[in-house]
Amino acid sequence: MNNIEKFWTALFILKDKVECTVNGDILTEDDFNNNILWKTGIEANGKTAIVTKTNPHSEITWTKLKTEMDKL
């Protein structure tokens, strides 16, 4: 299993059906904090996602994600 597969698997273990966009591999806390756009909603037009670089999910932290990735 490559790194990006580990990332997605670990992420869905922590929170099923979470939506985000990832730029590159997430290998460090810096990557986690800067290379993920978290979906928080949909614009009124129903087509455009509302995203943020700030993780809105308290159950997903770099430490928890890394722990799950290391298990894979």
Secondary structure, 3 states (H helix, E strand, C coil): CCHHHHHHHHHHHHCCCCCEEECCCCCCHHHHHHCEEEEEEECCCCCCEEEECCCCCCCCCHHHHHHHHHHC
